[in-house]
Amino acid sequence: QVQLGESGGGLVQAGGSLRLSCAASGRTFSSYYMGWFRQAPGKEREFVASISWSGSSTYSADSVKGRFTISRDKAKNTVYLQMNSLKPEDTADYYCAARRIDVREWTYWGQGTQVTVSS
């Protein structure tokens, strides 16, 4: 059973930085994509960034390009989202997700971590 656990959220001022972590367990993730999504109050969940477990492929939403970086540590089975130059509009619950590379839908989800950016 795949388990994903996020941490690292909190309150930060605009312009600040946070690093979110997602600890993954339950299987070998070599054939998986790992991703970060977010959901702001009253809005739909949106894609933020994803990375192949090999690290060879990364994707980011236009709204975070140049500010957020996704990475993973194979030895720790952990995926990170480094968030710099945070804006109030980045305020949301952030979720880690995983899917097999041959599956379109994101299958596994963490419980989320809250990020609040004050102006």
GIWOHU-V586552 format. One record per pair of residues at least 12 apart in sequence whose C-alpha atoms are under 7 Angstrom apart, sorted by sequence separation. I is the first residue (numbers start at 1). J is the second residue. If there is no record, write none. Layout:
I|J / I|J
This chain:
8|20 / 36|48 / 48|60 / 49|61 / 69|81 / 70|82 / 97|109 / 7|20 / 8|21 / 36|49 / 48|61 / 68|81 / 69|82 / 96|109 / 97|110 / 6|20 / 7|21 / 35|49 / 36|50 / 47|61 / 68|82 / 69|83 / 95|109 / 96|110 / 6|21 / 7|22 / 35|50 / 68|83 / 95|110 / 6|22 / 34|50 / 35|51 / 67|83 / 68|84 / 95|111 / 96|112 / 5|22 / 6|23 / 33|50 / 34|51 / 67|84 / 95|112 / 4|22 / 5|23 / 33|51 / 34|52 / 67|85 / 94|112 / 95|113 / 4|23 / 5|24 / 33|52 / 34|53 / 51|70 / 93|112 / 94|113 / 4|24 / 32|52 / 33|53 / 50|70 / 51|71 / 93|113 / 94|114 / 3|24 / 4|25 / 32|53 / 49|70 / 93|114 / 3|25 / 31|53 / 92|114 / 93|115 / 2|25 / 3|26 / 30|53 / 92|115 / 2|26 / 29|53 / 30|54 / 91|115 / 92|116 / 1|26 / 2|27 / 91|116 / 91|117 / 90|117 / 88|117 / 87|117 / 88|118 / 86|117 / 88|119 / 40|91 / 41|92 / 40|92 / 24|77 / 39|92 / 40|93 / 23|77 / 24|78 / 38|92 / 39|93 / 23|78 / 38|93 / 39|94 / 22|78 / 23|79 / 38|94 / 21|78 / 22|79 / 37|94 / 38|95 / 21|79 / 22|80 / 36|94 / 37|95 / 21|80 / 36|95 / 37|96 / 20|80 / 21|81 / 36|96 / 19|80 / 20|81 / 35|96 / 36|97 / 19|81 / 20|82 / 35|97 / 19|82 / 34|97 / 35|98 / 18|82 / 19|83 / 34|98 / 18|83 / 33|98 / 34|99 / 17|83 / 18|84 / 32|98 / 33|99 / 17|84 / 32|99 / 33|100 / 16|84 / 17|85 / 32|100 / 33|101 / 16|85 / 17|86 / 31|100 / 32|101 / 15|85 / 16|86 / 31|101 / 14|85 / 15|86 / 14|86 / 15|87 / 14|87 / 14|88 / 22|96 / 6|96 / 4|96 / 14|117 / 6|110 / 9|113 / 10|114 / 11|115 / 12|116 / 13|117 / 14|118 / 4|109 / 5|110 / 9|114 / 10|115 / 11|116 / 12|117 / 13|118 / 14|119 / 2|108 / 4|110 / 5|111 / 6|112 / 7|113 / 9|115 / 10|116 / 11|117 / 12|118 / 13|119 / 6|113
